[in-house]
Amino acid sequence: MTNKDAWIQTYSGKKFHIFDPKPEEVDIEDIAHSLSLLCRFNGHCNSFYSVAEHSIYVAQEIIDQGHPVELCMAALLHDSSETFIGDMSKPFKDHMDYYKEVEKNIQRVIEKKFNLPANIFDHKAIKDADVAVLLAEKRDLMNKEPEPWSMNATPIKTKIVPVLDSTRIKKMFLSELRLITM
């Protein structure tokens, strides 16, 4: 049983109800701030690398492929639910049905907030770009793996170089959003 009144305080000082979110509780400043401070791979990379940076790379892939503005915006926001509930390693997340349900609900609210089509975060192009960026991150940010990852995809060619300043990352994320929506 969840408490519909359970909430967290966001960076901007708003309440965000985890189990009963509303579009008006979502703020792009909160998303950019939080994701710029949230480290990918639960910190198991060679240096700090934020979810915001990852999102910028995924959006850039979608932009480079010539997709419409809605899909480019969705690519930038594809991990924005992590602003409110954090991230979880994929092998663990695969067994956390309730987490995935809460995450999906938050994603739907984010879609509404930004006037995106329902279920756009599940679009194949975003999923493919996410994996291509993930493989580049593995190549450029992680130590040699104990065994190869079983993913049938090609990493992006761009070398991933972390920006270590979260304030700069936040500005880059917000700038990317402005560029997409111009």
NORSUL-V819457 format. One record per backbone hydrogen bond with DSSP energy under -0.5 kcal/mol. NH is the residue of the N-H (numbers start at 1). CO is the residue of the C=O. E is the energy in kcal/mol with one decimal. If there is no record, write none. Layout:
# NORSUL-V819457
<<NH;CO;E> <NH;CO;E>>
This chain:
# NORSUL-V819457
<<4;2;-0.8> <6;3;-2.2> <8;16;-2.1> <10;8;-0.5> <10;14;-2.6> <13;10;-1.9> <16;8;-2.2> <18;6;-0.8> <18;16;-0.9> <19;6;-0.6> <25;22;-2.0> <26;23;-1.7> <31;27;-2.0> <32;28;-2.9> <33;29;-2.5> <34;30;-2.7> <35;31;-2.7> <36;32;-1.5> <37;33;-0.8> <37;34;-1.1> <38;34;-0.7> <39;37;-0.6> <40;49;-3.2> <42;39;-0.7> <43;40;-2.1> <44;41;-2.3> <46;141;-3.5> <51;35;-0.8> <51;38;-2.4> <52;35;-2.0> <54;50;-2.0> <55;51;-2.6> <56;52;-2.0> <57;53;-2.2> <58;54;-2.3> <59;55;-2.6> <60;56;-2.5> <61;57;-1.9> <62;58;-1.9> <63;59;-2.7> <64;60;-2.9> <65;61;-1.4> <66;63;-2.0> <67;62;-1.8> <71;68;-0.5> <72;68;-2.0> <73;69;-2.8> <74;70;-2.4> <75;71;-2.2> <76;72;-1.8> <77;73;-1.9> <78;74;-0.6> <78;75;-0.8> <80;77;-2.3> <82;79;-1.8> <83;80;-1.6> <84;81;-1.6> <85;81;-1.5> <86;82;-1.8> <92;89;-0.7> <93;89;-3.1> <94;90;-2.6> <95;92;-1.8> <96;93;-2.2> <97;95;-0.7> <100;96;-2.3> <101;97;-2.0> <102;98;-2.5> <103;99;-3.0> <104;100;-2.4> <105;101;-2.1> <106;102;-2.3> <107;103;-2.5> <108;104;-2.2> <109;105;-1.7> <110;106;-2.3> <111;107;-2.5> <112;108;-2.0> <113;109;-2.6> <114;110;-2.0> <115;112;-1.6> <116;111;-3.2> <120;117;-1.6> <122;119;-1.4> <123;120;-1.9> <127;123;-2.3> <128;124;-3.0> <129;125;-2.3> <130;126;-2.6> <131;127;-2.0> <132;128;-2.4> <133;129;-2.5> <134;130;-2.4> <135;131;-2.5> <136;132;-1.4> <137;133;-2.7> <138;134;-2.5> <139;135;-2.2> <140;136;-2.7> <141;137;-2.8> <142;138;-1.1> <151;149;-1.6> <153;151;-1.4> <156;132;-1.5> <161;159;-0.7> <162;160;-0.5> <164;162;-0.7> <166;164;-0.7> <169;165;-2.3> <170;166;-2.5> <171;167;-2.0> <172;168;-2.4> <173;169;-2.6> <174;170;-2.4> <175;171;-2.4> <176;172;-2.5> <177;173;-2.0> <178;174;-2.1> <179;175;-2.6> <180;176;-2.3> <181;177;-2.2> <182;178;-0.8> <182;179;-0.6>>
